[in-house]
Amino acid sequence: MDTDDLSTVLVNADAVLFDFDGPICDVFAGHPAAEVARNLALLAAKSEPALSGRLSGTDDPLEILRLTHEADARIGLQVEHALTAAEVEAVGVAGAPTPGAVASLEAARAAGRKIAVVSNNSAECVRSFLDRHGLAGHVLVVVGRPEAHPELMKPNPYSLITAAERLGVDATLCTLIGDSLTDIQAAHAVGSTAIGYANKSRKRQKFAEAGAEAITESMQAIADAIHPQPSN
């Protein structure tokens, strides 16, 4: 981890955008993603048996959603509603926030940064988790995936653009903390900086190749790198 890079990126940001699954919460820690994906695939195939082969072997619920919507928007909406319900259930048993996440939110708020959560998960599950853990007061804006439009999930920058507009901040003055390549890509698509949260060692090289402005293996390092600005 390059602490200097991390500090520089955060000091120059007016707003800090957090991806949800990873940086704040391990969404499917207590309700495995593969199981959710299987249930969604079964639901889709019940309405349209021809989808069974297309969805088999896919253990990512968001990919099931994308594929189903591409095939049939009506069935896709059914799958999306089921996924949202599964996500809300999952965050209820996901356990504590990611180590360092609470400290990062508190530090960003104390430093006067505007905070948003931008996620490919549903806004409902994000708000449920924040409320459950007393974190909603730190977050000004939550942008989840827009219903019936999975094509607007990251790497599409829709959620970042929406968050920046709602925060009243230029997107180029935002930094996004995310644990996937799609986060890095979405941030760079609108001129935001990106901090790659390499919660798995194999991600570090991928984030570096994608041009992440900083990379960290610890959310606590985010908190440690944010220095509150003195009041006048």
C-alpha angles and dihedrals in degrees: 000000000000104000093189092056091048093051093046093052093048096044091055095049123096091189133030117210117198125203107221111217103065107005094054108012140010091227099194098034092116099025107044117233092223091058091049090049092052092051092049091049091051090050092051093046091050089062095037116018091192089070092064095085094043093053100038115113094020111124098176113094092204091054090051087053093050095047094046093049090050090054100041126356093203093055089040090060091051090051091047093054090049091049092051090052090048092050093051089050091046097053088051089066099028094103128221124350119274109286108269094016096105091045090050093051091047093048094048091050093047089051091056096250118149110238132210135167115223115188146166085218120085119280087231093064093044092053091044091055095044091050093046092054099038094248102119092096091065095055121073098183136025118194116183129172112304112246115257093006109088088156087074093061116109132312077052104082094223095114093049093048091048093048093048091050092049092047092048092235130126110250090233088065093056129091122202123212109205141154100215139064090244088064092054091046094048092049094050092046089069100032096260120139120245133217112198113217101208099198087162120048094231090063096066095075092044092052091048091051090049090055100248108180091223137007129203135175092202132060088202087065088062090058092045092052095052114087118192113239115241114250119243 
